Amino acid sequence: MQTVTIVGAGPAGLVAAKVLLTDGFDVTIFEKHASLSGIWSFEGAYYNLHTHQPGGTIEVSDLYDEYASWEHAHAYLCKYADKFDRTSHIRLRSQVLSIFKSNLHNAAESWSITVEQTAETLSSIETFHFDFVVIVSGLFSSYHMPSVRGQEKFSGSIVHANNSKSHEQLVDQKKISIGFAASNLYDDGVFKPQYALNDELVSFPVQPIFTELKRQNRIRGHVSAIEEIIDSNTVRLNTRKIFSPIDLIICSTDHYLRFPFLSDADAPTMGLPHETSNDFDLYRRLIPVSEPRIAFLGYVSSNGTWMIDEVASHCVSNYFKGVQLLPSREEMQKEILTIRDFVLSRFGTTAPHIRYFCLELIEIYLHYMDLPLRRTNNWWSENFGVYRPNRLKTLHGEMQARDRGVSFPNQFYFSFFHVLQFCFRFYSEL
Ligand SMILES: Cc1cc2nc3c(=O)[nH]c(=O)nc-3n(C[C@H](O)[C@H](O)[C@H](O)COP(=O)(O)OP(=O)(O)OC[C@H]3O[C@@H](n4cnc5c(N)ncnc54)[C@H](O)[C@@H]3O)c2cc1C
């Protein structure tokens, strides 16, 4: 049986594990945290983090909760991992330190994965060998901390939003937040985006409580930046406005993407972001052009991230099984450049975390696997219904049918339109 290691047990790592196990691979997941589910775990989430989307659109198959709390998402993902006997496949507290091959282009050579495993007080370093690697370490694994002039004079705390873990840490504190994204944190305080919120690129969905607190003037917004910390508790903005006393500065100051377990030479060779470039030049945002037996999953930001990851996992599995062959190196590079130019012209960046339209990528992946883009047999649901993950439930069956050369029936949806049709027929026969 061929062996695969997955680096990271966030939602994308879990769905990749499930797909690869179902396809017959021997899978081991290494996760550096003490619990699974990535952002949606105690280590990954900030205090009171909720999903930013309506329920039914962030799920693998059946999570439905309007603005689910991280605890809810965590419980759901644990339940999901139980579908594939998580304890025998996931190694928690296991940080991958390096992923290495002496010749990246050699498909016959196995990958050496060095992992630091920590127990209560002990830690050990061990090297494992695998046929394939899937890297799913998360788009938001590393974050920026700004350096503010005069910060050494400040007697309060300056923390990244990710490190705001409890109500006690936040309550009764006069807070300033740089940036806007961590909207669940503001039970009271001031937030300071540097750009106007009506800017297309920084508009952001917020929890209803945020809007209410803003209406009550308990949260005040300023389009400005912190210029200087003047003394132990006084902050001045570049609009000359002064805030005092301030106890806590929360930095919602974005994340960046790096792969610290790949060497300084290997990351650029594979087309990955590194010190001097944010480009992410993978074929279909999954596969390096000339390094076989390795894939990257989950490096797309969209409202349908989990669904995209599920379909992408099938692509990766197809690629590892050799069912789907890649086009020539030139064709892959041409496509990468075309997409990069488009993204640059449209979004002004080549960084991977621009917002993709979720259906576009899902359809690209389905097309790559020769699977139908139409997912239902009901015109109304197909064209007007929300694209829910249950449209993807039959992917394994469809692929088996595809490989045998037989057709697979579309799922039947009994929608409101069907009810109308049924009633119409029933009454016309009376
Ligand atoms: C604040 C915030 C809010 C969000 N809200 C939403 C939302 O509402 N809806 C939505 O769809 N998405 C949302 N997202 C996007 C979120 O990234 C995805 O929902 C999802 O968590 C991505 O899954 P992932 O597995 O790719 O990455 P992650 O969840 O980040 O998981 C990556 C895992 O890899 C592990 N890891 C990293 N490096 C190593 C290593 N060297 N060795 C071992 N393990 C490693 C990490 O510990 C982590 O567990 C949000 C993200 C953030 C940061």
The ligand as an ORCA input file, in Angstrom:
! r2SCAN-3c Opt
* xyz 0 1
  C      -9.968     34.401     11.867
  C     -10.386     33.497     10.743
  C     -11.722     33.350     10.432
  C     -12.119     32.505      9.403
  N     -13.455     32.381      9.110
  C     -13.824     31.577      8.087
  C     -15.201     31.403      7.763
  O     -16.085     32.005      8.354
  N     -15.525     30.582      6.743
  C     -14.559     29.891      6.060
  O     -14.889     29.108      5.149
  N     -13.266     30.023      6.352
  C     -12.883     30.854      7.319
  N     -11.562     31.010      7.620
  C     -10.598     30.327      6.755
  C     -10.034     29.102      7.435
  O      -8.690     29.188      7.144
  C     -10.677     27.835      6.888
  O     -11.998     27.733      7.370
  C      -9.983     26.557      7.320
  O      -9.640     26.587      8.693
  C      -8.751     26.297      6.488
  O      -8.356     24.986      6.774
  P      -6.888     24.486      6.569
  O      -6.873     23.072      6.993
  O      -6.459     24.821      5.194
  O      -5.969     25.410      7.524
  P      -5.934     25.563      9.097
  O      -7.279     25.524      9.677
  O      -5.089     26.769      9.354
  O      -5.121     24.265      9.570
  C      -3.743     24.099      9.295
  C      -3.183     23.125     10.321
  O      -1.838     22.811      9.983
  C      -1.086     22.723     11.175
  N       0.329     22.920     10.893
  C       0.914     24.009     10.338
  N       2.246     23.817     10.235
  C       2.501     22.570     10.708
  C       3.671     21.817     10.859
  N       4.872     22.279     10.508
  N       3.574     20.575     11.390
  C       2.369     20.065     11.760
  N       1.221     20.761     11.651
  C       1.279     21.995     11.129
  C      -1.663     23.858     12.015
  O      -1.355     23.669     13.389
  C      -3.148     23.726     11.730
  O      -3.792     22.846     12.618
  C     -11.137     31.821      8.648
  C      -9.778     31.977      8.964
  C      -9.398     32.813     10.006
  C      -7.936     32.967     10.304
*
